[in-house]
Amino acid sequence: MEHHIFSLSVIFTFLLQNDAAKWTYDGDLGPKHWHKLFPDGCSGKQQSPIDITTRSSEHDPKLKDFAIWHDPPKPGSLFKVKNNGHSITIETLGPFHVTNGGLPAVYSTAQFHFHWGHANHQGSEHLIDSRASPLELHVVNYDSDNYQSLPMAMVKPQGLAVLGVMYEIGEEDNAALEPIIQAMKHVEDPEDGHDHEIPAQRIRNFLPEDTSNVIWTVFHDPMYISLRQMMAFRKILQNKRHKGKKHHKRETKDEKLVEEVLEESGMAGDKLQQMELEMTLEEDKAKDNVPTETPILGEPPKKFYLHHGENPRTDKMQNVSQSGQEQSYHTESESEKRLEKIVVKLEHENEQLIEEIERLKLVDNFRPVQPLNGRKIYRSFDSFVRKPASQEIKDSTEPCNSSIKILSSWTVLLVTIFLSFLR
């Protein structure tokens, strides 16, 4: 029996596990049937999030402190704050990297985003001993040692690493979060299509100071967000609801799973990145000489290809000639043509949408926990010392308007792409 570092998988990996299989994005081979075509990758046995039971975790002394740089950021680095209708995302503009802590390579930070609830008793995706926090931060990183972009890395095993941090309600404002809170005023409505740039700051400002005292990555030292700052998240709006469009079908469980992965990677709402992912998957299949049907694009968050190899902005795309013996290469001009096709398709999709008047607050944007299915959680320290609850804050949105105790002792850092299960 072999033990592996626990992680939470991305369902895109299942598309590469069976090169001989045919699949599409519509019909009998579409997303709603992927779990049948690729049962190992889309069966839910390796999915996130999870409920971390601290006492059943196993000590691994090889798990060391994370190395994070550039810290402070290089001059000119920025954070771009967006509301994609699913979360508040902060895209990093500049070099940010993380390694160690169980990671097999150097990872570049692409973006971070938040999950929160309508009240303080829920909001985080992961649970610690069956208890949720009101806010969870996910810092999304990709393996930049081996891949040039997030869409390239996310389709590969161990391509992504997501650091998750639980936030509890504190009495004072969190100074590191405040610039983001202020920027959120400019991106409250996702339909406006606005983003707001702010000066970049140290990624460590969003993490507990002691990154060596972790339970595979649950920190003893907490991070805080004030109730005022927490309420700012609860004012954010979702995308406008759509009554439907031509040939619209009810979303299936497996299609919803695909959409959740796009949300977690920060690609939900970013149609260009999704198109890059689609084109990459098509190229992957072509390289393996597997026939691939070009999908008919429908709802953008649910339709995509995988990606492999060079950056499509600069790569040379291989094309077999009619004779089947000669090969020609198309450079940047071909990429520009493909980008033009993407724009035309997106414009066509937008013309088909029918908007509803109803606008909903963006809250409870978290997924339900999934079973471990034999996977193992490791911690980097040998003993547990839990601090007592130190704050008691009354939340008017709690059921029965009751007074609740906010535990101040645990913050979680979840590295999410390494598969961990017993085999």
C-alpha positions as CSV (number, residue, x, y, z in Angstrom):
1,M,0.0,0.0,0.0
2,E,1.4,3.4,-1.0
3,H,0.5,6.7,0.5
4,H,0.5,9.9,-1.4
5,I,0.2,13.6,-0.4
6,F,-3.5,14.4,-0.2
7,S,-4.9,16.7,-2.8
8,L,-8.1,17.7,-4.5
9,S,-8.3,16.8,-8.1
10,V,-9.4,18.8,-11.1
11,I,-11.8,16.9,-13.4
12,F,-10.0,18.0,-16.5
13,T,-7.4,15.3,-15.9
14,F,-9.9,12.6,-16.8
15,L,-10.0,13.8,-20.4
16,L,-6.4,12.6,-20.9
17,Q,-6.7,9.3,-19.1
18,N,-8.1,7.4,-22.1
19,D,-6.6,8.6,-25.4
20,A,-8.6,6.1,-27.4
21,A,-11.9,7.4,-26.2
22,K,-14.0,9.7,-28.3
23,W,-15.8,12.6,-26.6
24,T,-17.6,15.8,-27.6
25,Y,-19.4,18.6,-25.9
26,D,-22.8,17.7,-27.2
27,G,-25.1,14.7,-27.7
28,D,-24.3,11.2,-26.5
29,L,-20.6,12.0,-25.9
30,G,-21.2,15.4,-24.3
31,P,-20.5,16.5,-20.7
32,K,-23.5,14.8,-19.2
33,H,-22.0,11.5,-20.3
34,W,-18.4,12.2,-19.4
35,H,-18.7,10.4,-16.1
36,K,-19.5,7.2,-18.0
37,L,-16.7,7.7,-20.6
38,F,-14.1,8.5,-17.9
39,P,-15.3,7.0,-14.7
40,D,-12.0,7.3,-12.8
41,G,-11.7,11.1,-13.4
42,C,-15.4,12.2,-13.2
43,S,-16.8,9.8,-10.6
44,G,-16.5,12.2,-7.7
45,K,-14.0,10.0,-5.9
46,Q,-11.2,12.5,-6.0
47,Q,-13.2,15.7,-5.8
48,S,-13.1,18.7,-3.5
49,P,-13.9,20.2,-1.1
50,I,-13.6,18.0,2.0
51,D,-14.2,17.9,5.7
52,I,-10.8,17.7,7.4
53,T,-10.9,15.7,10.5
54,T,-7.8,16.8,12.4
55,R,-7.4,13.8,14.6
56,S,-7.5,11.3,11.8
57,S,-4.7,13.1,9.9
58,E,-1.2,11.6,9.8
59,H,2.0,13.4,10.7
60,D,4.5,13.8,7.8
61,P,7.8,15.5,9.0
62,K,8.8,16.0,5.4
63,L,6.2,18.7,4.9
64,K,8.2,21.9,5.3
65,D,7.5,25.6,5.2
66,F,6.3,27.2,2.0
67,A,8.7,29.5,0.1
68,I,6.8,32.5,-1.4
69,W,8.3,35.2,-3.6
70,H,8.7,37.9,-4.9
71,D,8.0,39.2,-1.4
72,P,7.6,42.2,-1.5
73,P,6.4,42.3,-5.1
74,K,8.5,43.7,-7.8
75,P,8.0,47.4,-8.8
76,G,5.0,47.8,-11.2
77,S,3.2,44.6,-10.0
78,L,-0.5,45.0,-9.7
79,F,-3.7,43.2,-8.6
80,K,-6.7,43.4,-10.9
81,V,-9.9,43.0,-9.0
82,K,-12.9,41.6,-10.9
83,N,-16.4,40.3,-10.3
84,N,-17.0,37.5,-12.7
85,G,-20.5,36.8,-11.3
86,H,-19.3,33.8,-9.4
87,S,-16.7,35.3,-7.1
88,I,-14.5,38.3,-6.5
89,T,-11.2,37.4,-8.2
90,I,-7.9,39.1,-8.0
91,E,-5.6,38.5,-11.1
92,T,-1.9,39.0,-10.4
93,L,0.0,41.2,-12.8
94,G,3.6,40.5,-12.1
95,P,5.8,37.6,-10.9
96,F,4.5,35.7,-7.9
97,H,5.8,32.2,-7.0
98,V,5.4,29.5,-4.4
99,T,7.2,26.2,-3.8
100,N,8.0,23.7,-1.0
101,G,5.3,22.7,1.4
102,G,4.9,19.4,-0.4
103,L,4.8,21.0,-3.9
104,P,6.9,19.1,-6.5
105,A,7.9,22.2,-8.5
106,V,7.8,26.0,-8.6
107,Y,4.3,27.3,-9.1
108,S,3.3,30.8,-10.3
109,T,0.4,32.6,-8.7
110,A,-2.3,33.3,-11.3
111,Q,-5.1,34.7,-9.2
112,F,-6.9,34.4,-5.9
113,H,-10.6,34.5,-5.2
114,F,-13.0,34.1,-2.3
115,H,-15.9,31.9,-1.2
116,W,-18.4,33.3,1.4
117,G,-21.8,32.8,2.9
118,H,-24.8,34.9,3.7
119,A,-24.1,34.5,7.4
120,N,-21.1,33.7,9.7
121,H,-21.9,30.1,10.2
122,Q,-21.1,29.1,6.6
123,G,-19.2,30.3,3.6
124,S,-16.0,28.3,3.4
125,E,-15.8,25.4,1.0
126,H,-13.7,23.2,3.2
127,L,-14.7,22.3,6.8
128,I,-12.4,21.7,9.8
129,D,-13.8,19.1,12.0
130,S,-17.2,19.7,10.4
131,R,-17.1,23.4,11.1
132,A,-17.2,26.1,8.4
133,S,-15.8,29.6,8.4
134,P,-17.6,32.7,7.0
135,L,-14.9,33.3,4.3
136,E,-12.3,31.2,2.5
137,L,-9.5,32.5,0.3
138,H,-8.2,30.4,-2.6
139,V,-4.8,31.3,-4.1
140,V,-4.6,29.6,-7.5
141,N,-1.1,28.6,-8.7
142,Y,0.1,26.7,-11.7
143,D,3.2,24.7,-12.4
144,S,5.3,27.3,-14.2
145,D,8.4,24.9,-14.4
146,N,6.6,22.8,-17.0
147,Y,3.7,24.9,-18.4
148,Q,3.4,28.4,-19.8
149,S,-0.1,29.3,-18.7
150,L,-3.0,28.4,-16.3
151,P,-5.1,26.7,-19.1
152,M,-2.1,24.6,-20.1
153,A,-1.4,23.4,-16.6
154,M,-4.9,22.8,-15.4
155,V,-5.4,19.9,-17.7
156,K,-2.3,18.0,-16.4
157,P,-1.9,16.0,-13.2
158,Q,-0.3,18.2,-10.5
159,G,-0.6,21.1,-12.8
160,L,-2.3,23.3,-10.2
161,A,-1.9,24.0,-6.5
162,V,-4.5,26.0,-4.6
163,L,-3.7,27.4,-1.2
164,G,-6.8,27.9,0.9
165,V,-7.1,30.1,3.9
166,M,-10.0,30.3,6.4
167,Y,-10.9,33.7,7.7
168,E,-12.8,34.2,11.0
169,I,-14.6,37.4,12.1
170,G,-12.4,39.7,14.1
171,E,-13.0,43.0,15.9
172,E,-10.7,45.1,13.7
173,D,-10.5,45.6,9.9
174,N,-7.9,43.5,8.1
175,A,-5.4,45.9,6.6
176,A,-4.3,43.6,3.9
177,L,-7.9,43.0,2.7
178,E,-8.9,46.7,2.9
179,P,-7.6,47.7,-0.6
180,I,-9.6,44.8,-2.1
181,I,-12.7,45.8,-0.1
182,Q,-12.5,49.3,-1.5
183,A,-11.9,48.1,-5.0
184,M,-15.1,45.9,-4.7
185,K,-17.2,49.1,-4.8
186,H,-16.1,49.5,-8.4
187,V,-17.0,46.0,-9.5
188,E,-20.2,45.3,-7.5
189,D,-22.2,44.6,-10.7
190,P,-20.6,42.0,-13.0
191,E,-22.8,43.2,-15.9
192,D,-20.8,46.4,-16.0
193,G,-17.8,44.5,-17.1
194,H,-15.5,46.7,-15.0
195,D,-12.2,45.7,-13.3
196,H,-10.2,47.8,-10.9
197,E,-6.4,47.7,-10.5
198,I,-4.7,48.2,-7.2
199,P,-1.0,48.1,-6.1
200,A,0.1,44.5,-5.5
201,Q,1.1,43.5,-2.0
202,R,2.8,40.5,-0.4
203,I,0.9,37.3,-0.8
204,R,2.0,36.4,2.7
205,N,-0.1,39.2,4.0
206,F,-3.1,37.0,3.3
207,L,-1.6,33.9,5.0
208,P,-0.9,33.2,8.7
209,E,2.6,34.3,9.7
210,D,3.8,30.9,10.8
211,T,3.5,28.7,7.7
212,S,5.5,25.8,9.3
213,N,2.8,25.0,12.0
214,V,0.3,23.5,9.7
215,I,-2.0,20.5,9.5
216,W,-1.2,19.7,6.0
217,T,-2.1,22.7,5.8
218,V,-4.3,23.9,8.6
219,F,-2.7,26.8,10.4
220,H,-2.8,27.3,14.2
221,D,-2.7,31.1,13.6
222,P,-5.9,32.5,12.2
223,M,-6.5,35.3,9.8
224,Y,-9.3,37.8,10.5
225,I,-11.8,39.8,8.6
226,S,-14.0,42.4,10.3
227,L,-17.8,42.2,10.1
228,R,-17.9,45.4,8.1
229,Q,-15.5,43.9,5.6
230,M,-17.5,40.7,5.5
231,M,-20.7,42.5,4.8
232,A,-19.0,44.2,1.8
233,F,-18.7,40.8,0.2
234,R,-22.4,40.1,0.8
235,K,-23.4,43.2,-1.2
236,I,-21.7,41.9,-4.4
237,L,-24.2,41.0,-7.2
238,Q,-24.3,37.8,-9.3
239,N,-24.6,37.8,-13.1
240,K,-28.1,38.6,-14.4
241,R,-30.2,35.5,-14.5
242,H,-31.1,34.3,-18.0
243,K,-34.6,32.9,-18.7
244,G,-33.0,30.8,-21.4
245,K,-32.1,30.7,-25.0
246,K,-32.9,28.7,-28.1
247,H,-32.5,24.9,-27.6
248,H,-31.6,25.5,-23.9
249,K,-31.5,22.3,-21.8
250,R,-31.6,21.9,-18.1
251,E,-28.1,21.8,-16.6
252,T,-27.1,18.3,-15.5
253,K,-25.1,17.3,-12.5
254,D,-22.0,16.6,-14.6
255,E,-22.3,19.9,-16.5
256,K,-22.5,21.7,-13.2
257,L,-19.4,19.9,-12.1
258,V,-17.5,21.2,-15.1
259,E,-18.8,24.7,-14.4
260,E,-17.6,24.5,-10.8
261,V,-14.1,23.6,-12.0
262,L,-14.0,26.7,-14.2
263,E,-15.1,28.8,-11.3
264,E,-12.5,27.3,-9.0
265,S,-9.7,27.9,-11.5
266,G,-10.8,31.5,-11.9
267,M,-11.8,31.0,-15.5
268,A,-15.5,31.3,-15.1
269,G,-16.7,34.3,-17.0
270,D,-13.4,34.6,-18.8
271,K,-14.5,33.4,-22.3
272,L,-11.1,34.0,-23.9
273,Q,-9.3,31.7,-21.4
274,Q,-12.0,29.1,-21.8
275,M,-11.6,29.3,-25.6
276,E,-7.8,28.8,-25.1
277,L,-8.6,25.7,-23.1
278,E,-10.9,24.4,-25.8
279,M,-8.4,24.9,-28.6
280,T,-5.7,23.3,-26.5
281,L,-7.7,20.1,-25.9
282,E,-8.4,19.9,-29.6
283,E,-4.6,20.1,-30.3
284,D,-3.9,17.5,-27.6
285,K,-6.2,15.1,-29.3
286,A,-4.8,15.9,-32.8
287,K,-1.3,15.1,-31.6
288,D,-2.4,11.7,-30.5
289,N,-4.1,11.1,-33.9
290,V,-7.4,10.8,-32.1
291,P,-10.4,12.1,-34.1
292,T,-11.9,15.1,-32.4
293,E,-15.2,16.7,-33.3
294,T,-15.3,20.5,-33.2
295,P,-17.9,21.4,-30.6
296,I,-20.7,23.7,-31.3
297,L,-20.4,26.4,-28.7
298,G,-23.4,26.9,-26.4
299,E,-23.2,28.3,-22.9
300,P,-19.7,29.6,-22.5
301,P,-19.1,28.3,-18.9
302,K,-19.9,24.7,-19.9
303,K,-18.2,24.3,-23.3
304,F,-14.4,24.0,-23.6
305,Y,-11.5,22.0,-25.0
306,L,-8.3,20.9,-23.2
307,H,-4.9,22.3,-23.8
308,H,-1.4,20.9,-24.1
309,G,2.0,22.2,-25.2
310,E,3.1,25.7,-26.2
311,N,1.3,29.0,-25.7
312,P,-1.2,29.4,-28.6
313,R,-0.2,33.0,-28.9
314,T,3.3,32.1,-30.0
315,D,3.3,28.4,-30.9
316,K,3.6,26.8,-34.3
317,M,0.5,24.7,-35.0
318,Q,1.1,21.5,-36.9
319,N,-1.2,20.7,-39.9
320,V,-1.1,17.5,-42.0
321,S,-1.3,18.2,-45.8
322,Q,-3.9,16.6,-48.1
323,S,-1.3,13.9,-49.2
324,G,-0.8,12.9,-45.6
325,Q,2.9,12.9,-46.1
326,E,3.9,16.5,-45.8
327,Q,3.5,18.8,-42.9
328,S,3.2,22.6,-42.9
329,Y,3.4,25.1,-40.0
330,H,1.3,28.1,-39.4
331,T,2.6,30.8,-37.1
332,E,1.1,34.0,-35.6
333,S,-1.2,34.7,-38.5
334,E,-3.0,31.4,-37.9
335,S,-3.4,32.2,-34.2
336,E,-4.9,35.6,-35.2
337,K,-7.4,33.9,-37.4
338,R,-8.4,31.5,-34.6
339,L,-8.8,34.5,-32.2
340,E,-11.0,36.2,-34.8
341,K,-13.2,33.1,-35.0
342,I,-13.5,33.2,-31.2
343,V,-14.7,36.8,-31.2
344,V,-17.3,36.0,-33.9
345,K,-18.6,33.1,-31.9
346,L,-18.8,35.1,-28.7
347,E,-20.7,37.9,-30.4
348,H,-23.2,35.3,-31.7
349,E,-23.7,33.8,-28.3
350,N,-24.3,37.2,-26.7
351,E,-27.0,38.0,-29.3
352,Q,-28.9,34.9,-28.2
353,L,-29.1,35.7,-24.5
354,I,-32.4,36.9,-22.9
355,E,-31.9,38.7,-19.7
356,E,-34.1,38.6,-16.6
357,I,-34.7,41.7,-14.4
358,E,-34.1,39.8,-11.2
359,R,-30.7,40.4,-9.6
360,L,-29.4,38.3,-6.8
361,K,-26.7,38.9,-4.2
362,L,-23.6,36.8,-4.7
363,V,-23.5,34.7,-1.5
364,D,-23.2,31.1,-0.6
365,N,-20.8,30.5,-3.6
366,F,-19.3,27.3,-2.1
367,R,-19.6,23.7,-3.0
368,P,-20.7,20.9,-0.8
369,V,-18.0,18.7,0.8
370,Q,-17.1,15.4,-0.9
371,P,-16.1,12.1,0.8
372,L,-12.5,11.2,1.2
373,N,-12.9,7.8,-0.5
374,G,-9.8,6.4,1.2
375,R,-7.6,9.4,0.7
376,K,-5.2,10.4,3.4
377,I,-4.6,13.8,5.0
378,Y,-1.1,14.6,6.3
379,R,0.0,17.3,8.7
380,S,3.4,18.8,9.2
381,F,3.4,18.9,13.1
382,D,3.1,16.1,15.6
383,S,0.7,17.4,18.2
384,F,-2.4,19.5,18.4
385,V,-2.8,22.6,20.6
386,R,-6.1,24.4,20.0
387,K,-6.7,27.8,21.3
388,P,-10.0,28.5,23.0
389,A,-12.6,30.7,21.4
390,S,-11.6,34.3,22.0
391,Q,-14.4,36.3,20.3
392,E,-18.1,36.4,20.6
393,I,-19.9,38.4,17.9
394,K,-23.6,38.8,17.3
395,D,-24.6,38.4,13.7
396,S,-28.1,39.7,12.9
397,T,-28.3,37.3,9.9
398,E,-27.9,34.2,12.1
399,P,-31.0,32.1,12.7
400,C,-33.0,33.3,15.7
401,N,-30.6,36.3,15.9
402,S,-28.5,34.2,18.3
403,S,-25.1,35.0,19.7
404,I,-22.4,32.8,18.2
405,K,-18.8,32.0,19.2
406,I,-16.1,32.6,16.6
407,L,-13.2,30.1,17.0
408,S,-9.9,32.0,16.5
409,S,-7.6,29.0,16.5
410,W,-7.6,27.5,13.0
411,T,-6.9,28.6,9.5
412,V,-6.6,26.2,6.6
413,L,-4.2,26.1,3.8
414,L,-5.2,23.4,1.3
415,V,-2.9,22.5,-1.5
416,T,-5.4,21.2,-3.9
417,I,-4.1,19.3,-6.9
418,F,-2.0,16.4,-5.6
419,L,-4.0,13.2,-5.6
420,S,-4.0,11.5,-2.2
421,F,-5.6,8.2,-1.8
422,L,-4.6,4.7,-0.7
423,R,-3.8,2.2,-3.4
